[in-house]
Amino acid sequence: MNDPEKTFALPFKWILQSDHSPSHTLVKWLVQEIDPKATSPIDSLIASDTPIATLIAYKDAFKQLRLEGETLDDQSLGAVYYGLTIASSIVHHRRRISRQSDRALEEAFRKIWSDETVDLRLRDLTWRAFMILRTAVKDSLPY
Amino acid sequence: MNSENENTELNRSSNSSAGASQTNWKTIIDAASNSPTAGQSREGIARRYWPAIHAFVRKSGISHAEADDVTQAFICDVMLERDLLARAAPERGRFRSLLLTSVRNFAIDELRRRKSPTRKPANSNVFSLDDDVRSGDKNADLNLDEPEHAFHAQWATMMIDQAISVVREWAIVNSQEVQWDIFNRRILEPMRTGAEPISTETFMKQWSLTSPAQVANTLVRMKRKFVAALMEQLGNFDDDPDMIHREVSTLLQALERKTR
């Protein structure tokens, strides 16, 4: 039988952090797991002061989600956020955190930019990253 | 670390809250019946709700030593003899609310009886009040705010404990011991005991993981399973997802208040 006086040391706030879809909730938790101060994936990616190390950690986590997500929705969202993280590093740090070619990145950014289910602020991020790549000398952005 | 098949069992069960709900109400209905399994169902229900009833009784001003007896008296007199279970029905609303109302009425009756010397049994050693309650104005309204919060918090604790058991069982059956260990020592144990969360680096070293991303993804996947299991527990008494969400919110608020 349970101890009647038993309690918990910490609240379970994260349980109520459900988003508009289970996959989005997963992404939110993933971001907060890497950076406990993060308020949302969108805020973290559009903020210019998110450290490059944090973006790299996000990218690795989203890459794994893309490859090993439990559902197709998880995998698709993992792929989108993987691309968004790379876009964020290009826009805010002028650095690439992926070894993929400019062409492959441009194609990924174009795909996200044209996806109307993605938040407008994030689509704008990919547009800016796309333009930076387009105007830079080919494959010249430092890794 | 991942396989869709591994998750099939929990996902299937978490998507069947309606079935689970029927099963749980069946237990209550069975307990109120004369079926051969009624005794077993009654015992199961009494065991399950004892902590929440006890928490209410304890916070009502009854001493720790007597709280066991009073709780048992409620279970025997009200839940069983007065057929509380027979009055419970899915269409009448939450079992938790029915139980709370009954415990509240029982506690008020008992506390008032104790304050009235003429009504107090001459040889009663079961119900005696703590000094603070005994010395109070017998006409004063009883403040049952704290007992009710204790009841809700204990109910939430019970639900969380059961959800933890479900996830642990799932992990064992599906050979996900590593995932369980990471979730338990990073999330659950710190929440339950205040223990320091184990670092990502420690997990990577212990379980030969190659990147922090593996730990992070394991944690969020296990969180999702835990939430699914918790919702299923709550779905035992509510089928409406919005109601379940509100129920989670209410119960977690009770827990937060308790942990402050």
Chai-1 contact restraints between the chains, C-beta under 6 A:
chainA,res_idxA,chainB,res_idxB,connection_type,confidence,min_distance_angstrom,max_distance_angstrom,comment,restraint_id
A,N2,B,P51,contact,1.0,0.0,6.0,A-B,restraint_1
A,P4,B,P51,contact,1.0,0.0,6.0,A-B,restraint_2
A,P4,B,H54,contact,1.0,0.0,6.0,A-B,restraint_3
A,P4,B,A55,contact,1.0,0.0,6.0,A-B,restraint_4
A,K6,B,T157,contact,1.0,0.0,6.0,A-B,restraint_5
A,T7,B,K258,contact,1.0,0.0,6.0,A-B,restraint_6
A,F8,B,M191,contact,1.0,0.0,6.0,A-B,restraint_7
A,F8,B,R192,contact,1.0,0.0,6.0,A-B,restraint_8
A,F8,B,L255,contact,1.0,0.0,6.0,A-B,restraint_9
A,F8,B,T259,contact,1.0,0.0,6.0,A-B,restraint_10
A,A9,B,T193,contact,1.0,0.0,6.0,A-B,restraint_11
A,A9,B,G194,contact,1.0,0.0,6.0,A-B,restraint_12
A,L10,B,M191,contact,1.0,0.0,6.0,A-B,restraint_13
A,P11,B,E256,contact,1.0,0.0,6.0,A-B,restraint_14
A,F12,B,L252,contact,1.0,0.0,6.0,A-B,restraint_15
A,I15,B,V227,contact,1.0,0.0,6.0,A-B,restraint_16
A,L26,B,V220,contact,1.0,0.0,6.0,A-B,restraint_17
A,W29,B,V220,contact,1.0,0.0,6.0,A-B,restraint_18
A,W29,B,K223,contact,1.0,0.0,6.0,A-B,restraint_19
A,L30,B,A216,contact,1.0,0.0,6.0,A-B,restraint_20
A,L30,B,V220,contact,1.0,0.0,6.0,A-B,restraint_21
A,E33,B,A216,contact,1.0,0.0,6.0,A-B,restraint_22
A,E33,B,L219,contact,1.0,0.0,6.0,A-B,restraint_23
A,I34,B,A216,contact,1.0,0.0,6.0,A-B,restraint_24
A,D60,B,S211,contact,1.0,0.0,6.0,A-B,restraint_25
A,D60,B,A213,contact,1.0,0.0,6.0,A-B,restraint_26
A,A61,B,A213,contact,1.0,0.0,6.0,A-B,restraint_27
A,A61,B,A216,contact,1.0,0.0,6.0,A-B,restraint_28
A,Q64,B,A213,contact,1.0,0.0,6.0,A-B,restraint_29
A,Q64,B,N217,contact,1.0,0.0,6.0,A-B,restraint_30
A,E68,B,N2,contact,1.0,0.0,6.0,A-B,restraint_31
A,E70,B,N7,contact,1.0,0.0,6.0,A-B,restraint_32
